Amino acid sequence: MLDLRFSEAELEQRREHITDFVRDRVDAAGASGVVLGLSGGIDSTLVAHLAVDALGAENVHGLVLPGDVSREGNMSDAERVARDLEIGYDVIEINPIVDSLLAAYPEAEGDREAVGNARARVRAVLNYLVANHDGRLVLGTGNRSEAAVGYFTKYGDGAVDCHPIGNLYKGQVRQLARHVGVPEDLAAKTATAELWADQTDEDELGISYETLDSILVTHVDGPLSVAATCRLLDVDEETVEKIRGMYERSEHKRQVPPAPEPPA
């Protein structure tokens, strides 16, 4: 696979670029600060560190939003991140809200994907409830790899005001996290969206992040053909075509909802 790691100078440039971006977005909106969901995973942990770097701990508020499939260790890590960064945070259980949705529409009970996406959308509603109340922006925690293949919930974790790490591939997220001082056990932690029990990102994607990043760089975001990508990365054509298909099918998630053009 490709080595996508930054140099130390590039890491510092990326850190400065992202923190400048966060400050600029907050200033442009006239906001008092930012809100972000803390999952205990590497993406939200890195964004929290960068937000504090950009704005100061007093202007960053975290939300820990456990559901009935959340792993206790992840929620403990989420609170640990907030305490280590000395940011204010709230813990809000989402189960009662999800249960009320299923009570209103019981036909969805047992539909793993629909209920999992509902959990993500409930978290988005809570992020904006707090952000609106406090005059803050909602920071997204999505990275470039997951955005490219549509690995996020539309109007769920994709419903944010900006994506500070949206231009970093997953491996680069881990590298920048280490650079800004995220503890190694969090930087190396297995990624999971926790939309259902025992879910992990790589299992659901069916590919390692290292392979995904390399295919995105060379073929989807880059100029190489399928055949050239296969030769360079020593992967089969089916894998490359799979990632290309995921990218094409998820295009609607990365766009503003369309409207028809005005009649001629």
TIDREN-719599 format. One record per residue (C-alpha): residue number from 1; x, y, z; residue in one letter. Coordinates in Angstrom, 2 decimals, m for minus. Each point is the difference from the previous one (the first is absolute). Layout:
<pts>
+-----+---------+---------+---------+--------+
! num !       X !       Y !       Z ! residu !
+-----+---------+---------+---------+--------+
! NUM !       X !       Y !       Z !      a !
...
+-----+---------+---------+---------+--------+
</pts>
This chain:
<pts>
+-----+---------+---------+---------+--------+
! num !       X !       Y !       Z ! residu !
+-----+---------+---------+---------+--------+
!   1 !    0.00 !    0.00 !    0.00 !      m !
!   2 !    1.02 !    3.64 !   m0.38 !      l !
!   3 !    1.77 !    1.85 !    2.77 !      d !
!   4 !   m2.19 !    3.09 !    0.44 !      l !
!   5 !    1.70 !    1.30 !    3.12 !      r !
!   6 !    0.85 !    3.68 !    0.28 !      f !
!   7 !    3.40 !    1.38 !    1.01 !      s !
!   8 !    0.23 !    1.77 !    3.34 !      e !
!   9 !   m0.06 !    3.36 !   m1.78 !      a !
!  10 !   m3.10 !   m1.05 !   m1.98 !      e !
!  11 !   m1.72 !   m1.18 !    3.16 !      l !
!  12 !    0.53 !    3.36 !    1.64 !      e !
!  13 !   m1.22 !    1.78 !   m3.14 !      q !
!  14 !   m3.16 !   m2.12 !   m0.01 !      r !
!  15 !   m0.60 !    0.69 !    3.69 !      r !
!  16 !    0.32 !    3.75 !   m0.56 !      e !
!  17 !   m2.17 !   m0.12 !   m3.13 !      h !
!  18 !   m2.82 !   m1.82 !    1.82 !      i !
!  19 !    0.08 !    2.19 !    3.10 !      t !
!  20 !   m0.05 !    3.12 !   m2.18 !      d !
!  21 !   m2.99 !   m1.49 !   m1.86 !      f !
!  22 !   m1.92 !   m0.61 !    3.24 !      v !
!  23 !    0.67 !    3.52 !    1.26 !      r !
!  24 !   m1.03 !    1.50 !   m3.33 !      d !
!  25 !   m3.29 !   m1.96 !   m0.08 !      r !
!  26 !   m0.88 !    1.02 !    3.55 !      v !
!  27 !    0.89 !    3.64 !   m0.63 !      d !
!  28 !   m1.94 !    0.12 !   m3.28 !      a !
!  29 !   m3.12 !   m1.36 !    1.72 !      a !
!  30 !    0.33 !    2.32 !    3.00 !      g !
!  31 !   m0.21 !   m3.12 !    2.17 !      a !
!  32 !    1.06 !   m0.27 !    3.61 !      s !
!  33 !    1.80 !   m3.30 !   m0.51 !      g !
!  34 !   m0.59 !   m3.55 !   m1.16 !      v !
!  35 !   m1.78 !   m3.22 !    0.97 !      v !
!  36 !    1.09 !   m3.48 !   m1.05 !      l !
!  37 !   m1.02 !   m3.53 !    0.77 !      g !
!  38 !    2.63 !   m2.02 !    1.85 !      l !
!  39 !   m0.06 !   m3.71 !   m0.77 !      s !
!  40 !    3.31 !   m1.04 !    1.51 !      g !
!  41 !    1.28 !   m0.73 !   m3.53 !      g !
!  42 !    2.97 !    1.50 !   m1.76 !      i !
!  43 !   m1.89 !    2.38 !   m2.30 !      d !
!  44 !   m1.97 !    1.84 !    2.68 !      s !
!  45 !    3.01 !   m0.06 !    2.33 !      t !
!  46 !    2.21 !    1.69 !   m2.59 !      l !
!  47 !   m2.65 !    2.60 !   m0.82 !      v !
!  48 !   m0.41 !    0.78 !    3.71 !      a !
!  49 !    3.76 !    0.53 !    0.38 !      h !
!  50 !    0.13 !    2.25 !   m3.06 !      l !
!  51 !   m3.06 !    1.97 !    1.09 !      a !
!  52 !    1.55 !    0.71 !    3.40 !      v !
!  53 !    3.22 !    0.99 !   m1.75 !      d !
!  54 !   m1.97 !    2.39 !   m2.23 !      a !
!  55 !   m2.47 !    1.49 !    2.47 !      l !
!  56 !    1.03 !   m0.82 !    3.55 !      g !
!  57 !   m1.65 !   m2.58 !    2.24 !      a !
!  58 !   m2.61 !    2.47 !    1.27 !      e !
!  59 !   m1.45 !    0.31 !   m3.53 !      n !
!  60 !   m0.33 !   m3.73 !   m0.71 !      v !
!  61 !   m2.89 !   m2.12 !    1.32 !      h !
!  62 !   m0.20 !   m3.77 !   m0.34 !      g !
!  63 !   m3.02 !   m2.28 !   m0.08 !      l !
!  64 !    0.31 !   m3.65 !    1.00 !      v !
!  65 !   m3.08 !   m1.69 !   m1.45 !      l !
!  66 !   m0.12 !   m3.71 !    0.92 !      p !
!  67 !   m2.60 !   m2.39 !   m1.34 !      g !
!  68 !   m0.83 !   m3.55 !    0.92 !      d !
!  69 !    2.65 !   m1.37 !   m2.39 !      v !
!  70 !    2.77 !    2.34 !    1.22 !      s !
!  71 !    3.00 !   m1.72 !    1.50 !      r !
!  72 !    0.70 !    1.09 !    3.55 !      e !
!  73 !    3.68 !    0.44 !   m0.76 !      g !
!  74 !   m0.71 !    2.40 !   m2.83 !      n !
!  75 !   m2.23 !    2.17 !    2.15 !      m !
!  76 !    2.65 !    0.00 !    2.72 !      s !
!  77 !    2.58 !    1.07 !   m2.59 !      d !
!  78 !   m2.32 !    2.78 !   m1.21 !      a !
!  79 !   m0.28 !    1.43 !    3.50 !      e !
!  80 !    3.72 !   m0.47 !    0.51 !      r !
!  81 !    0.69 !    2.14 !   m3.09 !      v !
!  82 !   m2.24 !    2.77 !    1.34 !      a !
!  83 !    1.64 !   m0.11 !    3.43 !      r !
!  84 !    3.54 !   m0.08 !   m1.41 !      d !
!  85 !   m0.75 !    3.02 !   m2.19 !      l !
!  86 !   m1.91 !    1.71 !    2.83 !      e !
!  87 !   m3.01 !    0.74 !   m2.17 !      i !
!  88 !   m3.58 !    0.10 !    1.23 !      g !
!  89 !   m2.12 !   m2.95 !   m1.01 !      y !
!  90 !   m3.37 !   m1.66 !    0.51 !      d !
!  91 !   m0.95 !   m3.66 !   m0.04 !      v !
!  92 !   m3.45 !   m0.57 !   m1.55 !      i !
!  93 !   m1.48 !   m3.47 !   m0.46 !      e !
!  94 !   m1.58 !   m0.36 !   m3.44 !      i !
!  95 !   m1.91 !   m3.22 !    0.72 !      n !
!  96 !   m3.20 !    1.69 !    1.20 !      p !
!  97 !   m0.11 !    2.14 !   m3.15 !      i !
!  98 !    0.63 !   m2.93 !   m2.34 !      v !
!  99 !   m2.59 !   m2.04 !    1.89 !      d !
! 100 !   m2.55 !    2.78 !   m0.48 !      s !
! 101 !    0.66 !   m0.02 !   m3.75 !      l !
! 102 !   m0.58 !   m3.75 !   m0.15 !      l !
! 103 !   m3.13 !    0.35 !    2.09 !      a !
! 104 !   m1.27 !    2.48 !   m2.56 !      a !
! 105 !    0.99 !   m2.27 !   m2.90 !      y !
! 106 !    0.28 !   m3.58 !    1.32 !      p !
! 107 !    0.33 !   m1.43 !   m3.52 !      e !
! 108 !    3.71 !    0.98 !    0.13 !      a !
! 109 !    0.69 !   m2.09 !    3.10 !      e !
! 110 !    2.72 !   m2.52 !   m0.82 !      g !
! 111 !    1.15 !    1.79 !   m3.16 !      d !
! 112 !    3.68 !    0.29 !    0.91 !      r !
! 113 !    0.94 !    2.58 !   m2.61 !      e !
! 114 !   m3.05 !    2.23 !    0.48 !      a !
! 115 !    0.30 !   m0.01 !    3.78 !      v !
! 116 !    3.76 !    0.47 !   m0.15 !      g !
! 117 !   m0.41 !    3.04 !   m2.22 !      n !
! 118 !   m2.71 !    1.30 !    2.32 !      a !
! 119 !    2.52 !   m0.11 !    2.84 !      r !
! 120 !    2.41 !    2.12 !   m2.04 !      a !
! 121 !   m2.76 !    2.49 !   m0.88 !      r !
! 122 !   m1.11 !    0.30 !    3.62 !      v !
! 123 !    3.57 !    0.89 !    0.90 !      r !
! 124 !   m0.02 !    2.67 !   m2.71 !      a !
! 125 !   m3.21 !    1.51 !    1.38 !      v !
! 126 !    1.53 !    0.16 !    3.48 !      l !
! 127 !    3.19 !    1.58 !   m1.35 !      n !
! 128 !   m2.04 !    2.75 !   m1.61 !      y !
! 129 !   m2.29 !    0.43 !    2.98 !      l !
! 130 !    2.99 !    0.80 !    2.19 !      v !
! 131 !    1.77 !    2.01 !   m2.68 !      a !
! 132 !   m3.03 !    2.16 !   m0.75 !      n !
! 133 !   m0.66 !    0.58 !    3.68 !      h !
! 134 !    3.59 !    1.13 !    0.61 !      d !
! 135 !    0.58 !    1.85 !   m3.29 !      g !
! 136 !    2.65 !   m2.48 !   m1.13 !      r !
! 137 !    0.88 !   m1.87 !   m3.20 !      l !
! 138 !   m0.10 !   m3.78 !   m0.32 !      v !
! 139 !    3.35 !   m1.50 !   m0.97 !      l !
! 140 !   m0.02 !   m3.15 !   m2.08 !      g !
! 141 !    2.41 !   m2.83 !    0.63 !      t !
! 142 !   m0.06 !   m1.68 !   m3.42 !      g !
! 143 !    3.18 !   m0.74 !   m1.95 !      n !
! 144 !    0.72 !   m0.10 !   m3.74 !      r !
! 145 !    0.07 !   m3.80 !   m0.27 !      s !
! 146 !   m3.45 !   m0.54 !    1.47 !      e !
! 147 !   m1.53 !    2.95 !   m1.84 !      a !
! 148 !    1.26 !   m1.34 !   m3.32 !      a !
! 149 !   m1.80 !   m3.34 !    0.36 !      v !
! 150 !   m3.09 !    1.38 !    1.71 !      g !
! 151 !    0.82 !   m1.58 !    3.35 !      y !
! 152 !   m2.07 !    2.41 !    2.05 !      f !
! 153 !   m3.67 !    0.59 !    0.67 !      t !
! 154 !   m1.67 !    2.64 !   m2.13 !      k !
! 155 !   m1.43 !    2.63 !    2.36 !      y !
! 156 !    1.66 !   m1.91 !    2.85 !      g !
! 157 !    3.74 !    0.31 !    0.54 !      d !
! 158 !   m0.01 !    1.77 !   m3.39 !      g !
! 159 !   m2.20 !    2.79 !    1.40 !      a !
! 160 !    2.54 !    2.55 !    1.18 !      v !
! 161 !    1.18 !    3.54 !   m0.66 !      d !
! 162 !    3.49 !   m0.99 !   m1.16 !      c !
! 163 !    2.38 !   m2.97 !   m0.20 !      h !
! 164 !    3.40 !    1.02 !    1.44 !      p !
! 165 !    1.70 !   m3.29 !   m0.90 !      i !
! 166 !   m1.97 !   m0.58 !   m3.18 !      g !
! 167 !    3.14 !    0.26 !   m2.16 !      n !
! 168 !    1.95 !   m2.68 !    1.90 !      l !
! 169 !    0.03 !   m3.68 !   m0.89 !      y !
! 170 !   m0.50 !   m2.36 !    2.95 !      k !
! 171 !    3.66 !   m0.89 !    0.37 !      g !
! 172 !    0.88 !    3.69 !   m0.01 !      q !
! 173 !   m2.58 !    0.59 !    2.73 !      v !
! 174 !    1.85 !   m2.45 !    2.23 !      r !
! 175 !    3.35 !    1.58 !   m0.83 !      q !
! 176 !   m1.18 !    3.56 !    0.71 !      l !
! 177 !   m1.65 !   m1.20 !    3.21 !      a !
! 178 !    3.34 !   m1.29 !    1.25 !      r !
! 179 !    1.65 !    3.27 !   m1.06 !      h !
! 180 !   m2.37 !    2.13 !    2.09 !      v !
! 181 !    0.38 !   m2.21 !    3.07 !      g !
! 182 !   m2.93 !   m2.43 !   m0.10 !      v !
! 183 !    0.90 !   m3.01 !    2.22 !      p !
! 184 !    1.16 !   m3.04 !   m1.95 !      e !
! 185 !   m2.79 !   m2.28 !    1.22 !      d !
! 186 !   m2.53 !    2.38 !   m1.55 !      l !
! 187 !    2.04 !    0.70 !   m3.15 !      a !
! 188 !    0.24 !   m3.74 !   m0.73 !      a !
! 189 !   m3.53 !   m0.92 !    1.06 !      k !
! 190 !   m2.23 !   m2.12 !   m2.27 !      t !
! 191 !   m2.53 !    2.25 !   m1.72 !      a !
! 192 !   m3.73 !   m0.55 !    0.50 !      t !
! 193 !   m3.07 !    2.12 !   m0.68 !      a !
! 194 !   m1.93 !   m2.03 !    2.61 !      e !
! 195 !   m3.19 !    0.00 !   m2.01 !      l !
! 196 !   m0.65 !   m3.59 !    1.14 !      w !
! 197 !    1.58 !   m2.53 !    2.33 !      a !
! 198 !    3.56 !   m1.20 !   m0.77 !      d !
! 199 !    0.22 !    2.17 !   m3.11 !      q !
! 200 !    3.45 !    1.08 !   m1.23 !      t !
! 201 !    0.70 !    2.29 !   m2.92 !      d !
! 202 !    2.40 !   m2.26 !   m1.86 !      e !
! 203 !   m2.28 !   m3.03 !    0.33 !      d !
! 204 !   m2.93 !    1.94 !   m1.38 !      e !
! 205 !    2.04 !    1.54 !   m2.80 !      l !
! 206 !    1.51 !   m3.38 !   m0.82 !      g !
! 207 !    3.48 !    1.49 !   m0.46 !      i !
! 208 !    2.81 !    1.34 !    2.16 !      s !
! 209 !    0.42 !    3.76 !    0.26 !      y !
! 210 !    3.56 !   m0.33 !   m1.31 !      e !
! 211 !   m1.27 !   m1.60 !   m3.20 !      t !
! 212 !   m2.95 !    2.38 !   m0.26 !      l !
! 213 !    2.23 !    3.07 !    0.35 !      d !
! 214 !    2.40 !   m1.28 !   m2.65 !      s !
! 215 !   m2.77 !   m0.71 !   m2.53 !      i !
! 216 !   m1.58 !    3.39 !    0.59 !      l !
! 217 !    3.31 !    1.82 !   m0.49 !      v !
! 218 !    0.99 !   m1.83 !   m3.16 !      t !
! 219 !   m3.29 !   m0.68 !   m1.78 !      h !
! 220 !   m3.03 !    1.84 !    1.40 !      v !
! 221 !    1.72 !    3.29 !    0.86 !      d !
! 222 !    3.01 !   m0.70 !   m2.20 !      g !
! 223 !    0.70 !   m0.60 !   m3.69 !      p !
! 224 !    0.80 !   m3.71 !   m0.16 !      l !
! 225 !   m2.17 !   m2.47 !   m1.83 !      s !
! 226 !   m1.42 !   m3.09 !    1.65 !      v !
! 227 !    2.70 !   m2.16 !   m1.56 !      a !
! 228 !    2.82 !    2.34 !    1.03 !      a !
! 229 !   m1.38 !    0.21 !    3.53 !      t !
! 230 !   m0.13 !   m3.78 !    0.26 !      c !
! 231 !    3.62 !   m0.32 !   m1.14 !      r !
! 232 !    1.29 !    2.76 !    2.27 !      l !
! 233 !   m1.82 !   m1.14 !    3.13 !      l !
! 234 !   m0.06 !   m3.75 !   m0.70 !      d !
! 235 !   m3.78 !   m0.16 !    0.47 !      v !
! 236 !   m2.60 !   m1.71 !   m2.15 !      d !
! 237 !   m2.24 !    1.80 !   m2.47 !      e !
! 238 !   m3.12 !   m0.94 !    1.95 !      e !
! 239 !    1.22 !    1.95 !    3.05 !      t !
! 240 !    0.76 !    3.13 !   m2.01 !      v !
! 241 !   m3.33 !   m0.19 !   m1.81 !      e !
! 242 !   m1.78 !   m0.44 !    3.33 !      k !
! 243 !    1.49 !    3.21 !    1.40 !      i !
! 244 !   m0.74 !    1.85 !   m3.23 !      r !
! 245 !   m3.61 !   m1.20 !    0.17 !      g !
! 246 !   m0.35 !    1.11 !    3.63 !      m !
! 247 !    1.30 !    3.43 !   m0.97 !      y !
! 248 !   m2.42 !    0.36 !   m2.92 !      e !
! 249 !   m3.07 !   m1.31 !    1.86 !      r !
! 250 !    0.58 !    2.34 !    2.94 !      s !
! 251 !    0.42 !    3.18 !   m2.04 !      e !
! 252 !   m3.43 !    1.22 !    1.16 !      h !
! 253 !    1.23 !    0.02 !    3.60 !      k !
! 254 !    2.73 !    2.51 !   m0.80 !      r !
! 255 !   m2.27 !    2.46 !   m1.83 !      q !
! 256 !   m2.65 !    2.50 !    0.98 !      v !
! 257 !   m3.39 !   m1.61 !   m0.73 !      p !
! 258 !   m0.80 !    0.79 !   m3.66 !      p !
! 259 !   m2.85 !    2.04 !   m1.36 !      a !
! 260 !   m1.12 !    0.18 !   m3.63 !      p !
! 261 !    1.49 !    2.72 !   m2.15 !      e !
! 262 !   m2.34 !    2.92 !   m0.79 !      p !
! 263 !   m1.98 !   m0.60 !   m3.19 !      p !
! 264 !    1.41 !    1.55 !   m3.14 !      a !
+-----+---------+---------+---------+--------+
</pts>
